[in-house]
């Protein structure tokens, strides 16, 4: 019988959510919605020593900004709660006891010093990866080597202990991964992971398996860094008698640095000047600020669109998707095994495409707060028209003033390169004549301005390239920008004439 699709995103509140975590959440969400399933947010806070104040709220705020909505979770609630592992503490012990009673797990009383001594001995013996496993456990202090009476005595004295899974010594553990196909591990390479600590808290390994089973999770979609731990999880399903209800696994590829050498980190973002977190994060301990995509001006839709293509390929070459289109198109079979390089320039390109898709009036509302801060009155129609002219050059809303300032104030300086190249000895008197042509225009519409300009240039025997950059320079102060004659129409005849006159007076001819 087919199971209902139920997936979970289960981050730990140990710091800000990396974009790799957001991508994991996104893939889980898309897979659930594509298959009429449920998307669950579970907070895995079993390791209280690594808990960071504000991290859980940051995770929730990040998903909200992205538009990834939970069907169940820490805030949404649901019949399978509670959804914080720390609040589920009491339900894990029975499963630990079941594992110990069935000789699938054991108590280990080794001190940190004894564990360190064991590892040092193995290193001295040239063992590449020292582990507490089927071989080494026979010489350690645990319930497999101690008598029942001694174990009882130690437990009665509240001696610190952990419960470890008893991994078989010689066994192949096979995992069918949706993305990677069959993956085979030999149990000799798998250590006896800690499942439970004497403080009553489970580790991730036990808690995630128990919770996934109790929450009826059908598919576990997570980062490839969890693939080496999966044999332990498979064994736990077997030991607990849940082998027939084990979820399907899909391990996602890493998001790599722009050069492809290694996993993308915060340090890479700091070094190369781009964010790796969805929202700004302020470290509660040292107050260090890390930028976020939202605060750098990215739209949530463009952020998700960029992110989904880091490891997943659609059925064609299409790059721009709405969330609904992604839901209908997404499949885990199209997720790659190899890592995906993060390209900061491509991320900006995605944002630019979304920005250009907005209606000019919508953009006008977005840029209005920044204009108000500069004391510029709200002329919605004028600002909308300006947005229509400059949005092709913008990647972010924050770019508006850089590309549009001259629509709201006269040039404060003039591009020196254009001045040196174009403001020649005879040009000022030619511009004076052009000003007269503009003054005599009955209608100051873009096409009429252009027609008059071209007719004038021809009559003077000049190439268009001799005068057009000059006119742009006088009107805007810069040597590039939106279509010149549309810009002139928007500014109006009076303003254009005034700027021409100012430029003639302020600029000295070159050569």
C-alpha positions in Angstrom: 0.0 0.0 0.0 1.4 3.4 -0.9 2.2 5.7 2.0 1.2 9.3 2.2 4.2 11.5 1.5 5.3 13.1 4.7 8.7 14.9 4.8 10.5 16.9 7.5 13.1 19.6 7.7 14.9 19.1 10.9 17.5 21.8 11.6 19.4 22.3 14.9 19.3 25.7 16.5 23.0 26.0 16.7 23.4 29.2 14.6 22.1 30.9 11.5 20.6 28.8 8.7 23.1 28.4 5.8 21.7 28.5 2.3 22.4 24.8 2.1 19.9 24.3 4.8 17.4 26.5 3.0 17.8 24.4 -0.1 17.2 21.2 1.9 14.0 22.8 3.2 13.0 23.9 -0.3 13.5 20.4 -1.8 11.5 18.8 1.0 8.7 21.4 0.5 8.6 21.0 -3.3 8.6 17.2 -3.1 5.8 17.2 -0.5 3.6 19.6 -2.5 4.3 17.8 -5.8 3.0 14.6 -4.2 0.1 16.1 -2.2 2.0 15.4 1.0 2.9 17.2 4.2 5.9 19.3 5.0 6.9 19.3 8.7 9.4 21.5 10.6 11.0 19.8 13.5 13.7 21.4 15.7 16.4 18.9 16.7 17.8 20.5 19.9 19.0 17.4 21.7 22.5 18.8 22.0 21.8 21.6 24.5 25.5 22.5 24.8 25.4 23.8 21.3 22.1 25.7 21.6 22.4 29.3 20.4 20.0 31.9 21.6 17.8 33.3 18.8 18.7 30.5 16.3 15.3 28.8 16.3 13.5 32.1 15.7 16.0 32.9 12.9 15.1 29.5 11.2 11.4 30.3 11.4 11.8 33.8 10.1 14.0 32.6 7.2 11.5 30.0 6.1 8.7 32.6 6.4 10.6 35.1 4.2 11.2 32.4 1.6 7.5 31.6 1.5 8.2 27.9 2.6 5.1 27.2 4.6 4.9 24.3 7.1 1.9 22.0 7.4 3.1 20.9 10.8 5.8 22.1 13.1 6.9 24.1 16.1 4.6 27.0 15.4 2.0 25.4 13.1 1.3 22.6 15.6 -0.1 19.2 14.5 -1.2 15.8 15.8 2.3 14.4 15.8 3.8 16.9 18.2 5.6 18.2 20.1 8.0 19.2 17.4 11.0 20.2 19.5 13.0 17.1 20.4 13.8 18.6 23.9 10.1 18.5 24.6 10.0 14.8 23.5 12.7 13.8 26.0 10.6 11.2 28.0 9.5 9.2 25.0 13.0 8.1 23.9 14.0 6.1 27.0 11.7 3.2 26.3 13.3 2.6 22.9 16.8 2.7 24.4 15.8 0.2 27.0 14.3 -2.0 24.2 17.6 -1.9 22.3 19.6 -2.8 25.4 17.3 -5.6 26.4 17.5 -7.0 22.9 21.3 -6.9 22.9 21.3 -4.2 20.1 22.8 -1.6 22.3 24.9 -1.4 25.5 25.9 0.9 28.4 29.4 2.4 28.1 31.0 3.9 31.2 34.3 5.0 29.7 35.7 8.4 30.9 36.9 11.0 28.4 40.5 10.1 29.4 39.9 6.4 28.7 38.4 7.2 25.3 41.3 9.5 24.5 43.8 6.8 25.5 42.1 4.3 23.3 42.2 6.6 20.3 45.9 7.4 20.9 46.8 3.7 21.0 45.0 3.1 17.7 46.8 6.1 16.1 50.1 4.7 17.3 49.1 1.4 15.7 48.6 3.3 12.4 44.9 2.9 12.4 43.7 5.7 10.1 40.2 6.2 11.7 40.2 5.3 15.4 36.7 4.2 16.4 34.7 2.7 19.2 33.5 -0.3 17.3 33.1 -4.1 17.3 36.8 -4.6 17.8 37.7 -1.9 20.3 34.6 -2.2 22.5 35.9 -5.6 23.8 38.7 -3.8 25.7 36.6 -0.9 27.0 34.5 -0.4 30.1 30.9 -1.3 29.0 28.1 -3.7 29.7 29.5 -6.1 27.2 32.8 -6.5 29.2 31.5 -6.0 32.7 29.4 -8.3 34.8 25.7 -7.6 35.3 26.3 -6.9 39.0 29.0 -4.4 38.1 26.8 -2.7 35.5 23.9 -2.5 38.0 26.3 -1.1 40.7 27.6 1.6 38.3 24.0 2.6 37.3 22.8 2.7 40.9 25.7 5.0 41.7 24.6 7.3 38.9 28.0 6.8 37.2 28.1 8.9 34.0 27.4 6.7 31.0 26.2 6.6 27.4 24.3 4.0 25.5 25.9 2.9 22.2 24.5 1.0 19.3 26.0 -2.5 18.9 27.1 -2.5 15.3 27.7 -6.0 13.9 31.3 -6.9 13.1 31.1 -8.3 9.6 28.0 -7.3 7.7 27.1 -5.3 4.6 24.6 -2.5 5.1 22.9 -1.6 1.9 21.0 1.7 1.4 18.9 2.5 -1.7 19.2 6.3 -2.2 16.8 8.0 -4.6 19.6 10.2 -5.9 22.7 7.9 -5.6 21.2 4.5 -6.2 22.5 1.6 -4.1 25.2 2.6 -1.5 26.9 -0.2 0.4 28.7 0.2 3.7 30.7 -2.5 5.5 29.9 -2.6 9.3 33.7 -2.6 10.1 33.7 1.0 8.9 30.8 2.0 11.1 31.4 2.9 14.7 29.2 2.2 17.7 27.5 5.6 17.8 26.3 7.1 21.0 22.5 6.9 21.1 21.7 8.1 24.6 23.4 10.1 27.4 23.1 9.8 31.1 21.4 13.3 31.3 18.4 11.6 29.6 18.8 13.2 26.3 19.1 11.2 23.1 21.6 12.0 20.4 20.6 12.9 16.9 21.0 9.3 15.7 18.3 7.8 18.0 16.0 10.8 18.2 15.8 11.3 14.4 14.9 7.7 13.8 12.3 7.5 16.6 10.8 10.8 15.6 10.7 9.9 11.9 8.9 6.7 12.7 6.4 8.2 15.1 5.7 11.1 12.8 5.2 8.7 9.9 7.9 10.3 7.7 7.9 8.6 4.3 11.0 10.2 2.8 14.2 11.6 4.5 15.7 14.3 2.2 18.9 15.8 3.7 22.4 16.8 2.9 25.1 14.3 1.9 27.0 14.9 5.1 24.5 12.6 6.7 25.1 9.7 4.3 27.9 8.2 6.5 25.5 8.1 9.5 22.7 6.4 7.5 24.0 2.8 8.1 23.4 3.4 11.9 19.9 4.7 11.2 19.1 1.7 9.0 20.3 -0.6 11.7 18.1 1.2 14.3 15.1 0.6 12.1 16.0 -3.0 11.9 16.7 -3.4 15.6 13.5 -1.6 16.6 11.4 -3.8 14.3 10.5 -1.0 12.0 12.4 -2.2 8.9 9.3 -2.5 6.8 8.3 1.1 7.6 11.7 2.7 7.0 11.5 5.9 5.0 13.2 6.3 1.6 16.4 8.2 1.6 17.7 11.0 -0.6 21.0 12.7 0.1 21.5 16.0 -1.5 24.8 17.2 -3.0 26.9 19.9 -1.4 26.8 23.6 -2.4 30.3 24.4 -3.3 32.5 27.5 -3.3 32.5 29.6 -6.6 35.7 27.9 -7.6 34.3 24.5 -6.9 36.9 23.6 -4.3 35.1 22.6 -1.1 31.9 23.4 0.7 30.6 27.0 0.6 31.1 28.6 4.0 30.5 31.9 5.7 34.2 32.6 5.4 33.9 32.4 1.6 31.1 34.9 1.6 33.0 37.3 3.8 36.1 37.0 1.6 34.3 37.4 -1.8 31.6 39.8 -0.7 28.3 37.9 -0.9 25.9 36.4 1.7 25.5 32.8 2.6 22.6 33.2 5.0 19.0 34.1 4.0 18.7 36.9 6.6 21.1 39.0 8.5 22.5 37.2 11.5 23.9 38.9 14.6 26.0 36.6 16.7 24.6 36.8 20.3 28.0 36.4 21.8 30.3 38.8 20.0 27.6 40.9 18.2 29.3 40.2 14.8 27.0 40.8 11.9 26.7 38.6 8.9 24.8 39.8 5.9 21.8 38.0 4.4 20.2 37.8 1.0 17.1 39.7 2.1 19.1 42.5 3.6 21.3 42.7 0.4 18.2 43.3 -1.6 17.3 39.9 -3.0 13.7 39.1 -3.6 12.6 35.8 -1.9 11.3 34.5 -5.3 14.7 35.1 -7.0 16.6 33.6 -4.0 14.5 30.4 -4.2 14.8 30.3 -8.0 18.6 30.6 -7.8 18.8 28.1 -4.9 16.6 25.3 -6.5 19.0 25.1 -9.5 22.0 24.4 -7.3 21.8 20.7 -7.7 18.5 20.2 -9.6 17.9 20.4 -13.3 14.4 20.9 -14.9 13.3 18.9 -17.9 14.4 21.7 -20.3 16.7 24.7 -20.3 14.2 27.0 -18.6 15.7 29.0 -15.7 12.9 31.2 -14.3 10.1 29.6 -12.4 7.3 30.6 -10.1 6.9 28.5 -7.0 3.8 26.8 -8.4 5.8 25.9 -11.6 8.6 24.5 -9.4 6.1 22.3 -7.5 4.7 20.9 -10.7 8.2 20.3 -12.2 10.3 19.1 -9.3 11.5 15.6 -8.9 14.3 14.0 -6.8 15.4 12.0 -9.8 16.6 15.2 -11.4 18.8 16.1 -8.5 22.5 15.6 -9.3 25.0 13.5 -7.2 27.9 16.0 -7.7 28.2 19.3 -5.8 26.9 22.5 -7.3 29.0 25.6 -7.5 27.5 28.8 -6.1 27.8 31.7 -8.6 27.3 35.1 -7.0 27.0 36.8 -10.4 24.3 34.3 -11.4 22.5 35.0 -8.2 22.4 38.7 -9.1 21.2 37.9 -12.6 18.2 36.0 -11.1 17.3 39.0 -9.0 17.6 41.3 -12.0 15.2 39.1 -14.0 12.6 39.3 -11.2 13.1 43.0 -10.8 12.5 43.6 -14.5 9.3 41.5 -14.3 7.7 43.9 -11.9 5.2 46.5 -13.1 6.7 50.0 -13.0 4.1 51.2 -10.5 5.0 48.3 -8.2 8.7 49.3 -8.4 7.8 52.9 -7.7 6.3 51.9 -4.4 9.4 49.9 -3.6 11.8 52.8 -4.2 9.6 55.4 -2.6 11.0 55.0 1.0 14.5 55.7 -0.2 13.4 58.8 -2.1 11.5 60.0 0.9 14.7 59.7 3.0 16.3 62.1 0.5 13.4 64.6 0.8 12.0 63.9 -2.7 8.3 64.3 -2.9 6.1 61.4 -4.0 5.1 61.9 -7.7 3.9 58.4 -8.4 3.6 58.8 -12.2 7.0 60.4 -12.6 8.7 57.8 -10.4 6.9 55.0 -12.3 8.2 56.4 -15.6 11.7 56.6 -14.2 11.5 53.0 -13.0 10.5 52.0 -16.5 13.5 53.6 -18.0 16.2 52.4 -15.5 15.1 49.0 -14.4 16.9 47.2 -17.2 20.1 48.4 -15.5 19.2 47.5 -12.0 19.9 44.3 -10.1 18.5 45.4 -6.8 16.0 48.0 -5.6 18.9 49.6 -3.8 20.5 50.3 -7.2 17.7 52.8 -8.1 19.4 56.0 -6.9 22.7 55.1 -8.5 21.0 54.8 -11.9 18.3 57.4 -11.5 19.6 60.2 -9.3 19.8 62.6 -12.3 16.1 62.4 -12.8 15.6 64.1 -9.4 18.6 66.5 -9.2 20.8 68.3 -11.6 24.3 66.8 -12.3 26.8 67.7 -9.6 29.7 66.6 -11.8 30.4 65.4 -15.3 32.0 62.2 -16.5 35.7 63.1 -17.1 36.2 60.5 -19.7 33.4 61.8 -21.9 34.5 65.4 -21.3 38.1 64.6 -22.4 36.9 62.7 -25.5 33.9 64.6 -26.7 33.8 68.2 -25.3 36.1 69.6 -28.1 36.8 73.2 -29.0 33.8 73.7 -31.4 31.3 71.7 -29.5 29.9 74.4 -27.1 28.8 76.6 -30.0 27.2 73.7 -31.7 25.3 72.8 -28.5 24.1 76.4 -28.3 22.5 76.0 -31.7 21.0 72.6 -30.7 19.5 74.3 -27.6 17.7 76.7 -29.9 16.3 73.8 -32.0 14.9 72.3 -28.8 13.4 75.6 -27.7 11.5 75.8 -30.9 9.9 72.4 -30.6 6.1 72.6 -30.1 6.0 69.1 -28.6 8.8 67.7 -26.4 8.0 64.1 -27.1 10.8 61.5 -27.4 10.3 60.8 -31.1 10.1 64.5 -32.0 13.2 65.3 -30.0 15.1 62.4 -31.7 13.9 63.5 -35.2 14.9 67.2 -34.5 18.3 66.0 -33.1 19.1 63.8 -36.1 18.1 66.5 -38.6 20.3 69.0 -36.8 23.3 66.7 -36.8 22.9 66.0 -40.5 22.6 69.7 -41.3 25.9 70.3 -39.4 27.6 67.4 -41.2 28.4 65.7 -37.9 28.2 62.0 -37.0 25.6 61.2 -34.4 28.4 59.9 -32.1 30.0 63.3 -32.0 27.0 65.0 -30.3 24.8 62.3 -28.7 27.2 61.5 -25.8 27.6 65.3 -25.3 23.9 65.8 -24.9 23.6 62.9 -22.5 26.6 64.3 -20.5 24.9 67.7 -20.2 21.5 66.3 -19.2 22.7 63.5 -16.8 26.3 64.1 -16.0 27.2 60.5 -17.1 28.1 58.8 -20.3 25.6 55.9 -20.2 22.0 55.3 -19.2 18.5 54.7 -20.5 17.3 55.9 -24.0 18.4 59.5 -24.2 15.3 61.0 -25.9 12.9 59.2 -23.6 14.9 60.5 -20.7 14.7 64.1 -22.1 10.9 63.8 -22.6 10.5 62.7 -19.0 12.6 65.6 -17.7 10.8 68.1 -19.8 11.8 70.9 -22.1 12.5 73.5 -19.4 14.7 71.2 -17.3 16.7 69.9 -20.3 17.3 73.5 -21.6 18.4 74.6 -18.1 20.8 71.7 -17.8 22.3 72.3 -21.3 22.9 76.0 -20.3 24.5 75.0 -17.0 26.8 72.5 -18.7 27.9 75.0 -21.3 28.8 77.5 -18.6 30.6 75.0 -16.3 32.6 72.9 -18.8 35.9 74.0 -20.3 36.6 72.8 -23.9 39.4 70.3 -24.3 41.9 70.4 -27.1 
